[in-house]
Amino acid sequence: MYSKQTETAIASASRLAEVYDGGITRLSATNIADSRGLQRPFVAKILTMLSQAGLVSGAPGPGGGYTLTRPPKKIRLYDIYRLFEREDNSDACPFGGGVCGVGEPCPLHNKLVEVQDATDRLLHETTLEAFRVAYQEDGLRPVAKGEHPSGKRQTFRAASNQR
């Protein structure tokens, strides 16, 4: 759905949101990477970029680590997304050829507009607060890779094979 950078940035920021307590608790890049099953050097690079954008702050040394610069309810997914994804302002239809919005739409046009609208709502209306609430108030914990819960649910990722 998004680039690996965007996914890693949201995963890293969501971990910081889970433990957010006004900035007292700090997590190392290693802690974040290990808790999310991500590569440590990549997480460190992403945290540096999030820090440069003013979304997280980092402190070096013992007792250091990263924290969000503001409450999770003040950070939208879009604030992270826009750092790593470029806006596609092309008017070329990616599937039906021609110019999108001119003449008859391609067979996928209306469905693609619906997906784009839903994605825009998700990015602009969802904050990191959802992760803080799930972790701190609802007691939900991510399932580590290889540890499957008793009932497997549908994934949001596209199926690699058809039924």
N, C-alpha and C positions, 0 to 999 in steps of 0.2 A: 504494500500500500504506500509506504514511504521509503526513503533511502535508509540504509543502515545507520547513517549518522543521525538522522531524525529519530529513528527507533531507539537508538542507544541514548540519545539526549533525553528523550521522554522517560525511558526506563531509569536513567540516573537521577533525573529531577524527581521522578515519582518516589524513588527510594528516600530521597531527602525530605519529601513531603510526608512520607509515612512517619518519620521520627521528629517532625518539626515541633519544636517547643519554644519558639521565639528566638532561636539561634544558639541556644545553649549546647545542644547535642550536635556534634560534628562527626561526620563519617569520612574515612579515607577513601581514596579512589579504589584501593584494593578491596575494602569492605563492600563498597557499592558494586564493583565488578563481580565479586564472588557471590554476593547475595542475588544477583540477577543473571548469573551464568554468562557473563560477558568477558571479553578480553581486557585485561588490566591496562595495557598501554593505550588502547583505544578509548577506554573510559576516562583515563587521565587527560587525554587530548580533548575529549568532548567537554570535560569539566572546565578546562582552561578556556575553551570557547564560550561556555555558558558564563564563566566568570567575567570575561572581557565584555560580554553583553549586559552585565549587571544583574543576572538572574541568580547567581550563586556567588558566595564569597569563600575564599580559601585561606587557611592559615597554615603555615609550614611547621614542621617539627612535632615533638611529642605533645599530645593534647590538641594538635591541630586537626585539620580536615576541612570538609566543606559543609556549608549550610545554605539554605535559601536566603536571599537578601530581603524577602518580604513574605508575608503569610501566604500559604498555598492558595487561598481563595482569591488572591490578587494576581496569580500567574495563570494565564490561559494556555492551553496547548498550542494555540496559534503563536504565542510569544516565543515558543521554542521552535515550532515548525518553520517560521519565517527566517530563522537563522541558517537553516540548512537546505531549504527547498527554494527553487526559483519559481517565480510566477510565470506561467506560460500564457503569454498574450497573443499567441498565434491564432489566426482565424482560419487556419487550414483544418479541414475535417481529418482526424487521424484514421478514420476507418472507411469513409465513403468517398473520399477524394473530393476535390473542389473546395469551395469556401463554406465554412460552417455559418449558418444563419442566413444564407442566400439561396433562394430557390427551394426545391424540395429537400427536406432533411434526409440524411442517411437513415437506414433502418434502426440504428442504435441511438439516434440523437436524443429522443425523449428520455430514454433510460439513462443515458450518460448525464443529462442535465439533472435528473433526480439524484444520481450518485454524487455529483458535484455539490448540489445543494445540501445534501445530508452531510457530506464531508465538511463543508464550510460551517454548518451549524455545530458539528462536533468540535471543530477546532476553535471556534469563536465563543462557544457557550460553555465548554467544559474547562474547569480549572483543576489545578493539582489538589484542590481540597477534597476531591473524590477519593484520592489515595490516602490522605490523612484520616478521613472519616472511616474508610474501610479498615485501615490498620489499627488506629487508636480506639475508635468507638465500637466498631463491629467485630473486631478481633480476627479479621480475615488475614491470612498469610498466603503469599505466593507458594505454589507447589514447585519444588526443585525439579530440575530436569531429571528424568528417570524415575521419579516418584509420582505415579499416577493415582489420582483419587479413585475411589470405588466406582463412581459413575463418570465416564468420560463424556464431555459435552462437545458440541460442535465448535470448531475453530473458526475464527473470522477470516483466516487465510484461504485463498482460492485452492480448491481441490487439485491435486496433481494428477488425478485420474478420475474419469467419469464412472458413474455407477453402472 
